[in-house]
């Protein structure tokens, strides 16, 4: 994936309000549970109907801006990007 290009998810994906919350979602400890609980109402999903632009990439974490103006992060394993994310022409 390249910064500035348009994409969409082929399947529903968790959409996190921050990278910190995305990281916590992958951990299983007391601090992570606290972060998830505090931000639970801010965690949502994006799916094939959401077009987004990639703003930043940090390893397997992607900061995106969706077509409806939502700013957040998704997590996609490197070997799953091609099966999960579709680049749009244009």
N, C-alpha and C positions, 0 to 999 in steps of 0.2 A: 504494500500500500504506500502511496505517496501523498505527502502533505499537499493540501489544496485540491485534490481530486474528489469527485463525487462518487459515493458508494451507497449500497443498501445491504442489509442483512438478508440472507436467504432464509433464515429461521429466526425465531424470537431470541433475543439476547438480553441479559440483564443490562440496565442502564443506570449507572451510579452517579451520584451528585459530585463525587470527588475521587481522586485516585486513592486517597486514604481509605475511603469506604470500600472501594473495589478490593484493595489489598486485604482489608479486614474480613471481607466475605470469603476469602480463600484460606483464612487461618481458623484455628479452633482453640482459642484461649479466652481467658476472662476479659482481657482488654478488647479483643476483637468483638466479642459478644456485646460489650458495652457500646462500642462504636456502631455496630449494626442496629442495636435497639434504639439508639438515639437518632438514627437516620432512616429507620425502616420506612417511614412515610414518604421519603424522598427517592427510594429505590423503585424503579419501574422497569418496563420492557420496551424494546424497540423491535420492530419486525419488518417484513418486506415492504410494508406501506410507507416506511420512513426512509427518506433519502437524507444522507448526511455528508458533510465535508470533513475530511480529516484535518485536524488542527495541529496535533502533536502526537508523537509516538514515543513511549518509554518501554522498551522491551515488548511485552505482550499486552500492554495497556495502551489504549488509544483514546485521546481526547477528541470529541467530535461535537459538531454543531448540527442539529437536525433541521430539516426543512420547516418545522414549526417553531424554530427559535430556541429549542432546549439545548443547553450546554451541559455536557457530562462526559463520563468515561465508560468504555466497554472493555472487556477482557476477552481476548481470543488467543488460544494457543497458536504458536507459530506454525505448527504443522497442520492446523485446521483452518487457517485463513482462507485458502482457496475454496474450501467446502462451505464456509460460513459467510464470507463477504464477496459481493459482486461489484466490480467496477462498472460504472455507468459511462456511456459515451457522451461526449460533449464537453 
